[in-house]
């Protein structure tokens, strides 16, 4: 799957340190290659309520990535990246 980042997600990424950004990008790349495997684990979860249709990826203990799939082109669109307490 290809990965696209929203402008908000890019701004979110720039708020992290260089080491954290590298970790986040590596996890997102891994997600794009192993979505089905991660969906079976607790690392990727479908969100409910007002965030229905979106998914959460656990990057680290306090870092989350919110994304959605564009089925027609098999693209993962990264919507937000942030600390757990701020992302939802």
Residue pairs with C-beta under 8 A, 6 or more apart in sequence:
1 32
1 33
1 35
1 69
1 74
1 75
1 76
2 32
2 73
2 74
2 75
2 76
3 28
3 29
3 31
3 32
3 75
3 76
3 78
4 75
4 76
4 77
4 78
5 13
5 77
5 78
6 77
6 78
6 79
6 80
8 79
8 80
9 65
9 78
9 79
9 80
9 81
12 80
12 81
12 82
13 21
13 24
13 25
13 81
14 21
15 82
16 24
16 63
16 81
20 60
20 63
23 59
23 60
23 63
24 59
24 63
24 65
24 81
27 57
27 59
27 65
28 57
28 65
28 76
28 78
30 38
31 38
31 44
31 57
31 65
31 67
31 76
32 76
35 44
35 76
38 44
38 57
39 55
42 58
43 57
43 58
44 55
44 56
44 57
44 58
45 55
45 56
46 54
46 55
47 53
47 54
47 55
47 56
47 66
51 66
51 88
53 68
54 66
54 67
54 68
54 79
55 66
55 67
55 68
55 69
56 64
56 65
56 66
57 64
57 65
57 66
57 67
58 64
59 65
59 81
61 84
62 83
62 84
62 85
63 81
63 82
63 83
63 84
64 80
64 81
64 82
64 83
64 84
64 87
65 78
65 80
65 81
66 78
66 79
66 80
66 81
66 87
67 76
67 77
67 78
67 79
68 76
68 77
68 79
69 75
69 76
69 77
70 76
70 77
80 87
81 87
